[in-house]
């Protein structure tokens, strides 16, 4: 009976795999050389994906003894070929330490990097997104992820599992008690054609 079921479902799996080119799901992720962190505690950092790639995973660990700071690491993957090459990249405005904030990449950009500076006076970091625009493609079907980490002070590991969804920004809450942040990432699909909107 099991052999019969296997023979029935194998062609369906093969067709589905072929439709998505075998890469419908991102991952496993390569977080860089030997999975090292991009920063050390209490220090600033600047991380940018290679040209034509976007952020698809974010990993972090919290350490209260190190100034309630976090180590960070990121994984990048090439954007879909249908988007073409990035036509423009820039750093967004700084999100101040110690405050809650919400920000998306302007000009329909996608997140391709992070820059951060630690401030010991508030035991928190300020942030900037590095964004890249792909021609005049526009976002649609946007949604917010669940909170990362699930609770203040926990490790976080956010991964984009589905191909053709992109991070466009984030909203964060800051706990004055725990001196830590929770993130919800803004995730969108992108049109495969140019559209007239400057920002969505």
Backbone as CSV, one residue per row, in Angstrom:
resi,resn,N_x,N_y,N_z,CA_x,CA_y,CA_z,C_x,C_y,C_z
1,UNK,0.820,-1.198,0.000,0.000,0.000,0.000,0.863,1.262,0.000
2,UNK,1.933,1.254,0.814,2.814,2.417,0.875,3.492,2.666,-0.467
3,UNK,3.850,1.589,-1.166,4.485,1.729,-2.473,3.522,2.358,-3.475
4,UNK,2.240,1.989,-3.402,1.226,2.557,-4.303,1.084,4.056,-4.055
5,UNK,1.000,4.460,-2.770,0.892,5.883,-2.440,2.124,6.645,-2.909
6,UNK,3.281,6.068,-2.735,4.521,6.700,-3.190,4.479,6.942,-4.691
7,UNK,4.045,5.956,-5.452,3.983,6.079,-6.913,2.953,7.118,-7.350
8,UNK,1.880,7.291,-6.553,0.849,8.281,-6.885,1.350,9.697,-6.621
9,UNK,2.017,9.902,-5.498,2.417,11.252,-5.102,3.744,11.708,-5.689
10,UNK,4.607,10.811,-6.113,5.901,11.197,-6.671,5.762,12.121,-7.876
11,UNK,4.877,11.823,-8.844,4.737,12.748,-9.977,4.252,14.130,-9.555
12,UNK,3.376,14.203,-8.556,2.897,15.504,-8.091,4.017,16.320,-7.468
13,UNK,4.836,15.664,-6.668,5.973,16.346,-6.053,6.940,16.822,-7.126
14,UNK,7.198,15.991,-8.116,8.122,16.345,-9.186,7.635,17.549,-9.972
15,UNK,6.329,17.576,-10.283,5.762,18.711,-11.027,5.859,19.989,-10.200
16,UNK,5.482,19.910,-8.929,5.542,21.083,-8.061,6.971,21.588,-7.943
17,UNK,7.915,20.696,-7.745,9.326,21.075,-7.629,9.797,21.757,-8.902
18,UNK,9.399,21.224,-10.035,9.802,21.802,-11.308,9.221,23.175,-11.541
19,UNK,7.979,23.412,-11.085,7.352,24.718,-11.270,8.105,25.804,-10.532
20,UNK,8.644,25.473,-9.389,9.324,26.481,-8.588,10.840,26.408,-8.717
21,UNK,11.311,25.635,-9.648,12.747,25.603,-9.909,13.570,25.039,-8.779
22,UNK,12.905,24.355,-7.843,13.654,23.751,-6.746,14.079,24.741,-5.681
23,UNK,13.726,26.045,-5.836,14.160,27.013,-4.835,12.986,27.850,-4.349
24,UNK,11.832,27.205,-4.186,10.659,27.909,-3.696,10.881,28.393,-2.278
25,UNK,11.649,27.648,-1.511,11.967,28.049,-0.144,13.404,28.537,-0.074
26,UNK,13.575,29.633,0.679,14.927,30.072,0.988,15.571,29.057,1.938
27,UNK,16.868,29.192,2.111,17.539,28.425,3.137,18.017,27.068,2.634
28,UNK,18.905,26.383,3.369,19.475,26.895,4.604,20.332,28.138,4.369
29,UNK,20.481,28.915,5.405,21.122,30.215,5.251,22.603,30.164,5.547
30,UNK,23.322,30.960,4.813,24.740,31.142,5.068,24.906,32.513,5.706
31,UNK,25.216,32.527,6.987,25.361,33.786,7.714,26.760,34.378,7.586
32,UNK,27.508,33.971,6.590,28.844,34.514,6.422,29.899,33.528,6.880
33,UNK,31.116,34.008,6.969,32.249,33.156,7.307,32.093,32.554,8.699
34,UNK,31.980,31.233,8.736,31.930,30.479,9.984,30.824,30.955,10.923
35,UNK,29.761,31.518,10.351,28.637,32.007,11.156,29.077,32.973,12.251
36,UNK,30.049,33.831,11.956,30.502,34.812,12.934,29.504,35.967,13.004
37,UNK,29.494,36.682,14.135,28.628,37.837,14.305,29.210,39.031,13.557
38,UNK,28.348,39.949,13.156,28.831,41.128,12.427,29.282,42.227,13.376
39,UNK,29.022,42.059,14.676,29.431,43.074,15.647,29.979,42.418,16.895
40,UNK,30.549,43.233,17.762,30.874,42.836,19.130,29.985,43.683,20.037
41,UNK,29.818,43.258,21.284,28.957,43.990,22.200,29.411,45.435,22.363
42,UNK,28.439,46.338,22.403,28.630,47.768,22.679,29.386,48.507,21.576
43,UNK,29.471,47.914,20.413,30.148,48.558,19.298,29.187,48.722,18.118
44,UNK,29.456,49.717,17.288,28.651,49.923,16.094,29.022,48.929,15.006
45,UNK,28.164,48.823,13.997,28.468,47.971,12.853,27.732,48.463,11.623
46,UNK,28.215,48.022,10.478,27.626,48.346,9.185,27.635,47.068,8.357
47,UNK,26.454,46.576,7.991,26.361,45.357,7.197,25.566,45.634,5.928
48,UNK,26.140,45.288,4.775,25.449,45.430,3.505,25.549,44.123,2.729
49,UNK,24.419,43.692,2.155,24.442,42.522,1.286,25.241,42.846,0.026
50,UNK,25.786,41.839,-0.643,26.410,42.063,-1.953,25.401,42.668,-2.931
51,UNK,25.899,43.349,-3.946,25.048,44.004,-4.937,24.044,43.009,-5.522
52,UNK,22.774,43.415,-5.552,21.729,42.562,-6.116,21.127,41.569,-5.151
53,UNK,21.573,41.611,-3.882,21.023,40.699,-2.881,20.278,41.478,-1.802
54,UNK,19.384,40.785,-1.099,18.575,41.392,-0.044,18.635,40.528,1.211
55,UNK,18.280,41.136,2.345,18.258,40.419,3.619,17.123,39.398,3.624
56,UNK,17.420,38.166,4.010,16.385,37.126,4.111,16.358,36.454,5.484
57,UNK,17.311,36.769,6.350,17.313,36.171,7.689,18.073,37.077,8.648
58,UNK,17.603,37.099,9.888,18.219,37.915,10.940,18.352,37.036,12.175
59,UNK,19.548,37.020,12.737,19.796,36.219,13.945,20.436,37.102,14.998
60,UNK,20.084,36.896,16.272,20.623,37.745,17.328,20.553,37.033,18.678
61,UNK,21.528,37.346,19.535,21.522,36.856,20.917,21.696,38.043,21.864
62,UNK,21.028,37.972,23.004,20.995,39.063,23.988,21.889,38.733,25.169
63,UNK,22.552,39.771,25.722,23.393,39.570,26.895,23.233,40.764,27.824
64,UNK,22.546,40.541,28.944,22.297,41.630,29.905,23.594,42.144,30.510
65,UNK,24.565,41.257,30.756,25.828,41.660,31.379,26.682,42.534,30.461
66,UNK,26.414,42.471,29.174,27.167,43.270,28.199,26.387,44.519,27.807
67,UNK,25.850,45.197,28.820,25.131,46.434,28.563,23.764,46.212,27.941
68,UNK,23.153,45.069,28.229,21.858,44.715,27.619,21.915,44.866,26.105
69,UNK,22.999,44.412,25.531,23.212,44.551,24.092,23.041,43.195,23.410
70,UNK,23.049,43.228,22.080,22.884,42.024,21.272,24.017,41.887,20.263
71,UNK,24.338,40.627,19.975,25.148,40.306,18.802,24.182,40.066,17.648
72,UNK,24.606,40.442,16.431,23.739,40.357,15.255,24.429,39.644,14.108
73,UNK,23.615,38.973,13.296,24.109,38.380,12.057,22.963,38.362,11.049
74,UNK,23.322,38.412,9.769,22.341,38.518,8.685,22.711,37.575,7.554
75,UNK,21.687,37.104,6.850,21.900,36.296,5.653,21.259,37.016,4.469
76,UNK,21.898,36.910,3.313,21.435,37.557,2.086,21.186,36.505,1.006
77,UNK,20.280,36.826,0.106,20.035,36.000,-1.081,19.790,36.925,-2.261
78,UNK,20.102,36.486,-3.484,19.822,37.319,-4.660,18.321,37.553,-4.803
79,UNK,17.955,38.775,-5.187,16.552,39.067,-5.504,16.166,38.288,-6.757
80,UNK,14.868,38.082,-6.946,14.391,37.339,-8.114,14.869,38.005,-9.406
81,UNK,15.182,37.201,-10.395,15.653,37.735,-11.679,14.638,38.662,-12.323
82,UNK,13.356,38.443,-12.035,12.316,39.289,-12.632,12.414,40.740,-12.178
83,UNK,13.088,40.989,-11.038,13.255,42.370,-10.570,14.387,43.087,-11.294
84,UNK,15.283,42.335,-11.902,16.429,42.947,-12.564,17.485,43.380,-11.563
85,UNK,18.319,44.315,-11.966,19.393,44.817,-11.109,18.901,46.012,-10.287
86,UNK,19.488,46.242,-9.102,19.133,47.442,-8.335,19.491,48.689,-9.140
87,UNK,18.582,49.660,-9.133,18.833,50.901,-9.867,19.306,52.023,-8.956
88,UNK,19.155,51.827,-7.637,19.540,52.862,-6.681,19.587,52.257,-5.289
89,UNK,20.575,52.634,-4.482,20.668,52.184,-3.088,21.015,53.372,-2.199
90,UNK,20.554,53.359,-0.931,20.764,54.485,-0.034,20.555,54.045,1.417
91,UNK,20.997,54.893,2.355,20.743,54.698,3.782,19.539,55.525,4.179
92,UNK,18.593,54.912,4.866,17.415,55.632,5.356,17.783,56.482,6.569
93,UNK,16.798,57.246,7.059,17.006,58.080,8.238,17.293,57.217,9.461
94,UNK,17.978,57.805,10.432,18.337,57.090,11.655,17.124,56.956,12.562
95,UNK,16.929,55.759,13.115,15.917,55.515,14.137,16.597,55.612,15.496
96,UNK,16.168,56.537,16.308,16.855,56.874,17.550,16.759,55.783,18.613
97,UNK,17.810,55.677,19.413,17.861,54.709,20.510,16.864,55.090,21.602
98,UNK,16.335,54.064,22.276,15.456,54.285,23.414,14.016,54.613,23.058
99,UNK,13.660,54.596,21.784,12.296,54.925,21.371,11.722,53.804,20.498
100,UNK,10.405,53.754,20.437,9.748,52.842,19.501,9.736,53.506,18.128
101,UNK,9.743,52.688,17.093,9.700,53.275,15.749,9.147,52.307,14.724
102,UNK,8.736,52.910,13.607,8.201,52.174,12.460,8.819,52.792,11.222
103,UNK,9.403,51.958,10.370,10.006,52.516,9.153,10.016,51.495,8.031
104,UNK,9.663,51.963,6.842,9.832,51.177,5.625,10.833,51.901,4.740
105,UNK,11.456,51.149,3.854,12.334,51.768,2.870,11.504,52.700,1.988
106,UNK,11.964,53.924,1.815,11.275,54.862,0.938,11.473,54.440,-0.515
107,UNK,10.728,55.072,-1.409,10.915,54.879,-2.845,10.797,53.409,-3.268
108,UNK,9.937,52.656,-2.557,9.687,51.241,-2.858,10.929,50.356,-2.724
109,UNK,11.847,50.763,-1.861,13.082,49.999,-1.694,12.906,48.742,-0.857
110,UNK,13.886,47.851,-0.950,13.952,46.615,-0.172,15.162,46.668,0.746
111,UNK,15.059,46.066,1.930,16.149,46.108,2.904,17.296,45.218,2.446
112,UNK,18.465,45.830,2.294,19.660,45.112,1.855,20.814,45.291,2.832
113,UNK,20.531,45.863,4.006,21.584,46.034,4.991,21.095,46.759,6.230
114,UNK,21.935,46.719,7.273,21.642,47.375,8.548,22.895,48.099,9.026
115,UNK,22.676,49.249,9.638,23.754,49.968,10.309,23.262,50.318,11.703
116,UNK,24.142,50.188,12.702,23.706,50.401,14.075,24.838,50.958,14.921
117,UNK,24.456,51.794,15.890,25.411,52.351,16.844,24.846,52.173,18.246
118,UNK,25.675,51.719,19.180,25.246,51.475,20.556,25.402,52.735,21.394
119,UNK,24.422,52.988,22.293,24.466,54.150,23.181,24.364,53.683,24.625
120,UNK,25.480,53.732,25.380,25.465,53.236,26.763,24.539,54.029,27.676
121,UNK,24.245,55.283,27.348,23.388,56.098,28.213,21.968,55.560,28.278
122,UNK,21.504,54.877,27.226,20.142,54.318,27.224,20.142,52.792,27.096
123,UNK,21.323,52.184,27.025,21.455,50.729,26.841,20.613,50.256,25.655
124,UNK,20.807,50.929,24.539,20.046,50.594,23.333,20.842,51.062,22.116
125,UNK,20.332,50.721,20.939,20.987,51.056,19.685,20.103,51.950,18.823
126,UNK,20.767,52.781,18.018,20.048,53.437,16.935,20.290,52.610,15.675
127,UNK,19.358,52.736,14.710,19.374,51.874,13.534,19.153,52.658,12.251
128,UNK,19.726,52.130,11.174,19.444,52.601,9.829,19.301,51.399,8.910
129,UNK,18.345,51.478,7.977,18.217,50.466,6.939,18.991,50.900,5.702
130,UNK,19.670,49.955,5.085,20.251,50.163,3.759,19.248,49.592,2.769
131,UNK,18.744,50.437,1.872,17.648,50.056,0.983,18.082,50.129,-0.475
132,UNK,17.518,49.247,-1.287,17.786,49.260,-2.730,16.470,49.206,-3.492
133,UNK,16.402,50.001,-4.525,15.225,50.060,-5.394,15.521,49.285,-6.665
134,UNK,14.508,48.568,-7.124,14.633,47.788,-8.351,13.710,48.396,-9.402
135,UNK,14.286,49.216,-10.294,13.536,49.892,-11.346,12.337,50.599,-10.712
136,UNK,11.146,50.383,-11.255,9.944,50.995,-10.693,8.982,49.928,-10.184
137,UNK,9.525,48.854,-9.645,8.692,47.799,-9.085,8.032,48.299,-7.798
138,UNK,6.820,47.816,-7.528,6.060,48.263,-6.362,5.704,47.088,-5.455
139,UNK,5.623,47.352,-4.141,5.237,46.301,-3.198,3.725,46.081,-3.182
140,UNK,3.337,44.850,-2.856,1.929,44.521,-2.644,1.858,43.304,-1.728
141,UNK,0.654,42.974,-1.263,0.449,41.847,-0.339,1.396,41.929,0.852
142,UNK,1.482,43.105,1.465,2.395,43.300,2.601,1.760,42.807,3.899
143,UNK,2.599,42.370,4.825,2.144,41.913,6.124,3.271,42.060,7.140
144,UNK,2.906,41.980,8.412,3.873,42.035,9.505,4.138,40.626,10.024
145,UNK,5.395,40.320,10.277,5.735,39.041,10.888,5.297,39.051,12.355
146,UNK,5.396,37.916,12.999,5.209,37.872,14.444,6.392,38.578,15.095
147,UNK,6.342,38.736,16.411,7.409,39.451,17.112,8.661,38.590,17.238
148,UNK,9.788,39.220,16.980,11.109,38.596,17.158,11.941,39.486,18.064
149,UNK,12.476,38.944,19.170,12.214,37.613,19.715,10.799,37.538,20.296
150,UNK,10.367,36.348,20.659,9.032,36.181,21.220,8.858,36.906,22.543
151,UNK,9.948,37.019,23.318,9.948,37.735,24.594,11.261,38.498,24.701
152,UNK,11.218,39.633,25.402,12.435,40.426,25.590,13.531,39.565,26.216
153,UNK,14.753,39.755,25.755,15.898,39.059,26.316,16.164,37.695,25.717
154,UNK,15.274,37.205,24.855,15.489,35.898,24.235,16.300,36.031,22.948
155,UNK,16.861,34.904,22.520,17.528,34.866,21.218,16.472,35.009,20.122
156,UNK,16.891,35.496,18.966,15.956,35.594,17.849,16.563,34.993,16.593
157,UNK,15.696,34.421,15.776,16.119,33.814,14.512,14.955,33.940,13.533
158,UNK,14.948,35.038,12.765,13.875,35.309,11.816,14.351,34.898,10.430
159,UNK,13.550,34.062,9.743,13.919,33.595,8.409,12.765,33.791,7.442
160,UNK,13.090,34.207,6.231,12.108,34.293,5.154,12.100,32.938,4.461
161,UNK,11.005,32.187,4.617,10.947,30.849,4.054,10.432,30.816,2.625
162,UNK,9.644,31.802,2.239,8.993,31.767,0.944,9.691,32.673,-0.051
163,UNK,9.978,32.143,-1.222,10.659,32.910,-2.264,9.747,34.017,-2.776
164,UNK,10.326,35.134,-3.215,9.609,36.285,-3.772,8.895,37.126,-2.727
165,UNK,9.198,36.940,-1.459,8.762,37.878,-0.415,9.998,38.589,0.105
166,UNK,9.863,39.892,0.352,11.025,40.707,0.679,10.762,41.567,1.916
167,UNK,11.816,41.820,2.687,11.712,42.702,3.852,11.794,44.145,3.371
168,UNK,10.795,44.961,3.756,10.759,46.367,3.366,10.988,47.299,4.544
169,UNK,10.992,46.778,5.756,11.179,47.622,6.923,10.832,46.857,8.176
170,UNK,10.560,47.611,9.253,10.245,46.979,10.536,9.544,47.967,11.450
171,UNK,8.868,47.421,12.428,8.361,48.205,13.547,8.921,47.563,14.815
172,UNK,9.335,48.381,15.769,9.935,47.834,16.986,9.310,48.457,18.221
173,UNK,9.294,47.680,19.288,8.923,48.188,20.606,10.145,48.068,21.503
174,UNK,10.269,48.989,22.445,11.424,49.009,23.338,10.945,48.922,24.778
175,UNK,11.536,48.004,25.551,11.201,47.852,26.960,12.212,48.612,27.813
176,UNK,11.731,49.609,28.561,12.610,50.363,29.449,13.060,49.526,30.633
177,UNK,12.332,48.447,30.927,12.698,47.555,32.034,13.766,46.564,31.574
178,UNK,13.501,45.877,30.482,14.423,44.855,29.986,15.550,45.424,29.132
179,UNK,15.413,46.684,28.700,16.398,47.348,27.825,16.645,46.512,26.571
180,UNK,15.562,46.066,25.980,15.658,45.237,24.781,14.514,45.592,23.842
181,UNK,14.631,45.151,22.586,13.631,45.418,21.563,12.991,44.130,21.072
182,UNK,11.735,44.264,20.645,11.076,43.241,19.849,10.806,43.835,18.470
183,UNK,11.012,43.030,17.448,10.882,43.471,16.061,9.728,42.743,15.370
184,UNK,8.991,43.471,14.557,8.088,42.882,13.579,8.561,43.393,12.219
185,UNK,8.889,42.478,11.337,9.394,42.873,10.033,8.251,43.042,9.037
186,UNK,8.361,44.066,8.208,7.367,44.349,7.177,7.791,43.612,5.919
187,UNK,6.950,42.684,5.477,7.291,41.793,4.375,6.293,42.001,3.232
188,UNK,6.801,42.075,1.996,5.946,42.320,0.830,6.397,41.475,-0.356
189,UNK,5.481,41.304,-1.285,5.835,40.836,-2.623,6.096,42.072,-3.469
190,UNK,6.735,41.870,-4.635,7.000,42.985,-5.538,6.399,42.680,-6.908
191,UNK,5.861,43.713,-7.552,5.285,43.526,-8.884,6.379,43.125,-9.872
192,UNK,5.985,42.463,-10.937,6.932,42.099,-11.990,6.870,43.099,-13.146
193,UNK,6.246,44.226,-12.900,6.118,45.281,-13.923,6.331,46.626,-13.245
194,UNK,6.672,47.638,-14.015,6.825,48.985,-13.480,5.457,49.558,-13.126
195,UNK,5.402,50.352,-12.086,4.138,50.969,-11.686,4.390,52.446,-11.359
196,UNK,3.356,53.264,-11.326,3.542,54.711,-11.220,3.759,55.231,-9.809
197,UNK,3.609,54.365,-8.777,3.655,54.865,-7.414,5.084,55.112,-6.944
198,UNK,5.309,56.253,-6.281,6.626,56.568,-5.768,6.926,55.802,-4.484
199,UNK,5.910,55.610,-3.661,6.119,54.867,-2.408,4.794,54.306,-1.951
200,UNK,4.832,53.122,-1.360,3.621,52.471,-0.868,3.832,52.098,0.592
